[in-house]
Amino acid sequence: MRDAFVDLRSDTVTRPTPEMRRAMAEAEVGDDVYGEDPTVRRLEEAAAARIGTEAALFVPTGTMGNQVAIHLHTRPGCDVLLEAESHVYLYELGAMAAWSGAVPRILRGRGGILDPSDVTAAAAPGPYYMARARLLVLENTHNHAGGVVLGVAAKDALIAAARSRDLMVHLDGARIFNAAAADGAQASEAARGFDSVMFCLSKGLGAPAGSLLCGSADLVREARVVRKRMGGGMRQAGILAAAGLIALARNVERLHEDHARARRLAEALAETPGFRIDPGAVRTNIVIAGVGPQGAAERVVSGLRELGVLAGGMGPGRIRFVTHLDIGDAALDRAIRAVREVARGLG
Ligand SMILES: *Cc1c(COP(=O)(O)O)cnc(C)c1O
């Protein structure tokens, strides 16, 4: 049924490839809570090698990976600095307050990118009775800002600002491989300098589920305890890890294809009356366009759905399209034709 749709709502909608399903069926497994699942161990080693850390921990979701890291880097009552439209702030349901007693302090970025001087100002040392920040969380690519890439130099400047104030630094790198591909860098360069890095297998890499929390061997040892406490100890998780290994081996080097299709869609939107977008700003797989007038976003989303194309509303006047493994050129052409047809109806 759903195959009748071109689904551009998110890169989470991909279904496992036949190769992944075969690997899952044949995966060698054991009880991972006892440390006995060889496929999970292989995935953790492969992830650590890609990210350039000593170790990595397989977690069920990106949210859990972020929250385990935040738990380890904070104490109850301390502040966490993060961008106002970051996933950790907008889409994790106050988890840092619920699990860790940590207090989010939001800083407003420019197109999702924080200014290092805002970090140093927010974490300036004060008297003992002033709120105290312990952790900075960055996001790369920045989802809500439109798949924005935090380049290596800008990242290094933000980490230096955080270090000058003795902050820990965590990266929500759900799409770190998209960021690295767009930046012409290795993921390990995009990850360098952080105390911990989370990335998702379940987004552009096309695995059915799973994320990794990467860091030092000490951090990962502690993270394993917190993961279990949060209910994330999985047993024969090698079934999922097997798909993750295929995702890392096959689907990292192809991400530039998703980026090229996203750019092509953005260019088509820019030429279509009723949509506002700077196609030059689209560097990864997320395309966010403005639509006007008021209420048009909902009409566009439902108009596209009638034509077999699924897009996501992003608040009033914004619409999001995400390219991924299951969107080839023919599907993209169909989406572009649908956009043009819906635009004629808007006029
Ligand atoms: C998807 C995503 C996450 C984690 O989401 P889960 O659904 O919990 O796996 C974290 N950060 C960003 C930026 C994301 O896009």
The ligand as a Gaussian input file, in Angstrom:
#p B3LYP/6-31G(d) Opt

LIG

0 1
 C       16.182000      11.405000      14.755000
 C       17.044000      12.294000      15.537000
 C       17.470000      11.954000      16.833000
 C       17.109000      10.650000      17.532000
 O       15.860000      10.226000      17.294000
 P       15.270000       8.785000      17.670000
 O       13.981000       8.819000      16.972000
 O       15.174000       8.754000      19.152000
 O       16.202000       7.740000      17.159000
 C       18.296000      12.837000      17.500000
 N       18.679000      13.980000      16.919000
 C       18.317000      14.334000      15.684000
 C       18.836000      15.599000      15.095000
 C       17.478000      13.511000      14.949000
 O       17.107000      13.868000      13.721000

